[in-house]
Amino acid sequence: MNIEYHRYWSENLHQDMEFKVYGHAGKPVLVFPAMGGRFYDFENFGMIEAAGWFIEQGLFQFYTVDSVDNQSWCNWGAHPYDRGWRHEDYDRYIIHEVVPFIRQRCGEEALLLTTGCSMGGYHSANFFFRHPDVFDSVISLSGVFSLRLFVGDYVDERVYFNSPLLYLPNLSDEWYLEKYRRSQIILCAGQGAWEEEMNAELAVLRGILEAKGIPAWIDLWGHDVNHDWPWWRKMLPYFLGKLTEHQQRG
């Protein structure tokens, strides 16, 4: 398997940022780490190995990035107003630095799949819904879809526009809606330990998407399926296989 390590100074975050590339060809996959996680976590927790067949076959190419959660939403010592501004720096880093790097390798018009587990599941869904001109597929595993766990009832412009449960109900712009309807949306969670909040928010999101006529595969796994890596290692290759089948039929 082709594996590359990259480190660059980010003009948007004003710090060095690191990421890794796995694979030589295929649809680009942007991976967000779990809460406060690093670019190497997906490899260290066995997720790259779990997806290894798809990567080695040239079906998917993974790009695993760093988070800045501990400077943004998880920076408990900072006011949510300031946390939101730091997340916007991260949004610009991803869209204006990481995505151009990927498109330089995969084609200037390439549309990305995004995925992640837990907080990475939140980021993958939020980036997908905010930027459907960049992403046409999402596999969100055990994610939440609001920032309530991090900022409570506080809402300002940045909290609002980074909480799919807040901005999607009021979204009427067909530019966004039509792109969503043409995309592959996979949202999955278990029903075991530590998945209660994810289940509750997933149920709300299901209703929002159905009301707007946006197709999505919302998959709840069993009551033995906990919020943990062993299950995510099963989920990811399962859904990659389904996407591969869909692409081959299409």
N, C-alpha and C positions, 0 to 999 in steps of 0.2 A: 504493500500500500504506500502510495506517495504521501509523505507527511512533511509539512513545512512549518517553520516558526517565523513569525514576523513581529517586529517591535518598531513602532513609529511614535514620533512626537505628534500629539493631537493639537491642532490649532484651536479647536473648539473647547477642549477640556483643559488645555494648558498643562498637560502631563503626558508622560510616556504611556502608551497603551499597547497591549500585547494580544496576539491572536494566533491561532493555528489553522492550517488547512489540511484536510484529509481527503485524498482522492485525486484523480487525474482528469475526470470528465463527468458529465451528467448535470442534472439540474442542481443549481447552487442552493445550499441549505444554510441559512444563518441561524446559529444556535445561541440562545441566551442562557447564561448559567442560572442556577438557583440563587436564592437570596444572598447577596454579598459575595457571590461566587467568582471564580476565576476561569480563565480561558481553558485551563487544562482539566477542569472538573469532569467534563463529559468523557474524556479519555480515562481519567483515574477511577471513575465510578462504573466503568465498563460499558458505557453507552456506545462508544465508537466500535468496540468489539461486537456489540449486539447488532449494530447496523453494518458490520464489516462486509458481508456478502454484497450488499447493494452498492457500497463504495467501491469495492474491488471490481465489480462488474461494470463500472463506469456509468451507473444509473443516477447516482447522487454524489455531489462533492460538498463536504461539510466545512463550514467556516465557524469556528468557536471563538467568541469574543469575551472580553472582560466585562464585568458589571461595574457600575459606580453606585450601587444601591446604598452603600454605607456613607456616601456623600450626599445622597438624595433622599429617597423615601424612607430609608432605614436609618437616617441620621437623627436619632431620637433627641439629641441635644439642640437641634436647630428648629426654628419655626417652620411649619409646613409651607409658608410663602417662599422661604429661601430654598427649601428642599425641591420645590417645584421648578424653580429657576435652574437648579443644578441638573435636574432631569432633562430640561430643555436643551442644556448643553450636550447631554448624552444623546438626545434625539438627533441633534445636528451632527454629532460625531458619527453616528451610525449611517445616517442618510447621505451625508456629504463627504465622508471619508471612507468608511468601510464599503458601502454599496458601490461607489465608483471603482474601488480596488477590485471587487468581485466582477463587475461588468467589464472591466478592462481585460479580464481573463476569459469570461464566459459570453461576451457579446454585449454591446452597448444597449440593446433592447431587452436583455435577459430579465425575466421576472423570477423572483426568488420564492422559495419555500422557507418559512420560519418556524422554529420549534423551540421548546424548552419545557422544563419541569418546575412545578411550584411557582416561585417568583419568575422563573424563566417562562413558565406558561402564561403568566400575566403579561410579561413583556412581549412575547410572541403574538398574542392576541391583540394587544394595544397597538403595536407597530403595524400589524396587518391592517387593522381597521383605520388607522390614521393615514397609512400610505399604500392604498391599493394600486397605485401606479408603480410601486416597487415590488410588492408581494402579491402573488396570485394563489398562494396556498399557505395554510397554517395547520400545524398539529400542536395544539395546546394541551399539555398533560398536567392535570391537577393544578390548574391555575385559578386565580381569582380574577374578577373583571371590574373591580373598583379598588379604591385606595382606602376604604373604610378601616381596614385593619391597621393602617399606618398613620392616618391623620384623623381618625374619628369622624365627627360630623362636619369638620372644617371643609369648606369649598371655596376656592377662588378659580380664576380662569384656567390656571395650569392644572389644578386638581380636576376640574370639570373635563377638560379636553384630554386628560389621560385616564379617564374612567369610562370605559365602554358602556357601563350600565347607566351613566349619566348622559353622555352625548349621543349615543345611538338612538334612543327613543325620539329625540327631537330632530334627527337628521332627515332631511327631505331632498337633498341635492342628488339628482339622478346620476350625476357623474360618479359619485361614490357608490350608490346603490346598484347600478348596473355592473360595476366592477365586482362588487361583492357577489352578485348573483352568478357571475361567470367563474367564480373562484372555487377552490376546493377548501372547505372549512371543516376541520375535524377538531372537536372539543371533547376531551375525555377526562374522566375522573373515576376513582374507585368509590366504594361505599363503606370502606372500613375505617380504621383509626385515622384521625387527623384530617379527614376529608369532608367534615360536616360543612364548613364554610364554603368549600369549593362546590359541593352539591347544591347548596342554597343559591349561590350566585349563578351557577350554571342553569338552574331552573328559571331564574329571571331572564337570563340572556336568551334561553330557548324561546320564551314568549315574545321577546323583542324581535328576534329574527323571523319568527313565524308571522308576526303581525306585518312585517315589511316585505314578506315574500322572498326572503333570502334563504336558499337551501343550505342546510348544515347537517353534518353527521355528528350528532351528540350521543356519545356512547358512555353509559354508566356501567362500570364493571362491578363485580360482586362485593358482598359484605365482608369478604376476607381480603379485599384489595386495599392495602394501606397506602398512605402518603409516603412512599419510600422508593428508593432506587431499584430494588429487586423487581418491583412491578413495572416501573418505567422502562426497565430493560426488556420486558415482555411487550409493552405497549408499542414502543417506537418501531421495531421491525414489523410488527403486525400491520400498522398503518402504512408504513413505507411499501409493504407488499400490496396493500389495497390500492395505493396511488399508482404503483407500477402497473397493476392490472388495468386500471382506468386509462392510463396513458397508452397502453398497448391496444386497448379496444378503440381509443379515440383516433 
